Amino acid sequence: MNRASGEVNGFAELLQRLERNISILGRSKRTFDSYSRHVAALALRFGKVPTELDPEDIKDYLFELQKRSKTPSQSYFKHTVYGLRFLLKTEGLPYSYLHLPANPKVKKLPTILSRQEIWRMLQSAELLKHKLLIGLIYGCGLRCMEVRNIKLQHLDFDRKTLLNKCRCCKEGNLVTIAVFGQRGPPQDFLFVTQPLSAK
């Protein structure tokens, strides 16, 4: 950055504006360091501030970076694009031509246990609450955190439903449950364990 400030005319002023804009928007010092390092490399490559460059020059530079790295999603390339986008946006210049390559998504089926595997898992559980926990997770399609937070007031044995209260929706959603008995009188939560320690 110091080298670019000394060698490239107008870069020091641009860097001050970049720091000011990053600070105003509540970004961290590390963000400024990262963006300014990548913007400085671009300025040194062409010998002028990036805001004076043609979009084709910037695309050529990004193409060079892509060819240099093994994968186009490599960290240096991404942070160069992020820094340039931020700089051009805050300077009021067009930046829509700066795109990151889309990461190819690997499509694979989730691992789904068969009925026999779930039955073996239920048989291997020794405690009744563990069997109930496994049954609710696989029978109702709940997450571990959702099952852990089930209260007795969420269960309706007459309608065979469970009100699943999660963070994503205020009301919660109803889930059908199989009939199961109850051993011992839980007071508030369905699964009574030792309280979690605050971390």
N, C-alpha and C positions, 0 to 999 in steps of 0.2 A: 504494500500500500504506500509506503514511504517513497519507494522507487517510482511508482506511478505518479504520485503527487509531484515529484521533482521533474520527471521527464515529460509528462503529458500535460499540455497547457489546459487549464480549467478543471483538472481532475480534483484538486484539493477542495475547491468550492463545491463541486458535485458531491464529494464525499461528506462534506459538512451538511449539505441538504439531506443526503441519504440518512445520516445519523439522526438528524432532527426528526425526519419523517418516521423512522423506525421507533424512536423514543415516544413520539406523540401517539402512535398507534399501539403502544404498550408492548412492543416486542422486546426481546431480551438483548443484552449486550452480545451474547454469542451469535444471535441472528445477524446483528450488524457486522460482527467480525467475519462471519461466513459469507454474507452477501458482498461485502466490500472486497474481500480477497478475490472472489470470482470476477467481480466487475473490474478490479485492478488488472487482473490477468488479461481480460479482453482489451482494456485500454492500452496496455503495453504491447499487445499483439499487433494492433492497428495504429498505434501512435496518436490516437485521439480519443476523446471521451465517448463512451458508448451511445450517448444521446445524439451524437452527430453522425453515427454510422447508418448506412442504408440497411434495410431489413435483409437484403441479400448477403451483405457482409457478415451479419450476425448469423444467418443460416449457414454460411460457409464455415464459420468458426465452430458452430455447434456440430456440423458434419465432421469436422476434424476431430473434435472431442469424441464423437461417437466411434469413429474409426480407431482412435487411440485406445479406447476401452474395449474390454471383451464383451460386455453386454451394455445395451443402450440405457439400461436403468441404473447404471452404476452411480454411486453417490456423488461424485464430482460433477458429472453431467447434470444430474437433477438439481443440485444446488446452484449451478450456473444458470439454469433456466429459471429457478425460483428468484434468484437475485436480480436477473435481468428483467423479469416480469415486474417485480416490485419496483425497481428503479424507473422503468418506463411508465408504469401506471402512476406513480407519485409525481413524475415530471409532466404528466398530461400527454404522453405520446402513445401512439397505437402499439399494442403488445399482443394482439390476438393471434399473430402468426407464431408465437412461441408456444409450442406444444410439447408435452412429454409423450414419449411412445407408450402406447397402452401395453401393460403387462399381460401376456397371454395367460388366461385363467385355465388352470388344469381342471377339467371336469371329471370328477370321480364320485361314485356313489358312496353315501355314508354307510358305515358299518352298522348293520341292523342285525340284532340277535334273533335267532329262530326261537320258536316256542320251547323247543327242547333245551336250548341253551339257557333261556330264562328260567325254566323249570329246575334245571340243575343248579342254577345260581340260588334260587329260592330254597332248595333243599339243603344247600351247603351252609346257608345262614343259620346260626344257632339261636339267636335271640329273636323273639317275636317282632320287636320293633325294627330289626334289620329286614325281616321278611316283608313287613308292611312298607318299609322305605323302598325296597326294591320293587315291590308290587305297584306302588304309586308312581315311581319314576317311569317304569316301563308300561304299566297298565293305563296311565293317564297322560303319558307323554310330558311329564313335568321335569324341570331342571332341579338339581340338588338344592339350590338356594330356595326355590319355590316350595319344595317339600318341607324343608327345614322350618319355614315360616308359617306352616299351616296351623291355624288355631281351631279349637273345637267348634267355635261359632261359624267357621267356614264350611263345616260338614253338614249335609242334610241327608240323613239316612233314609227318610221317607221317600224322597225324590231320587235318591241314589246319585246325588250331585255334590260337587266340591267347588266352592268359589275360590278360584285361583287369583289371589291379589298379587299383582306384580307391579314393578316400578313404571312399566311402559304405559299402563292404562289405569286411570283412577278408579273405575268401577270394578275391574277385574273381569274374568270370564268364567263361565260355568263349565265344569268338566265332569263327565259321567264316571262314576266309580262303581266297582263291583261291591257286593255285600261282603262285609267282614265284621267279625265280632270285635269286642273290646275287652281287654283284660286289664283290670285296674282302673281307677278313676283319675285320668289326667285332668289337671285343673284348668290350664289355659291353652298351652300348646299341645299338639298331638304327640310330638316327640319331645319328651322331657329329658334333657341331658344337663350336664354341668354348664353353667353360664360361660359365654365366650369372654375371654379376657380382652380388654380394650388395648389396641395396639396403636 
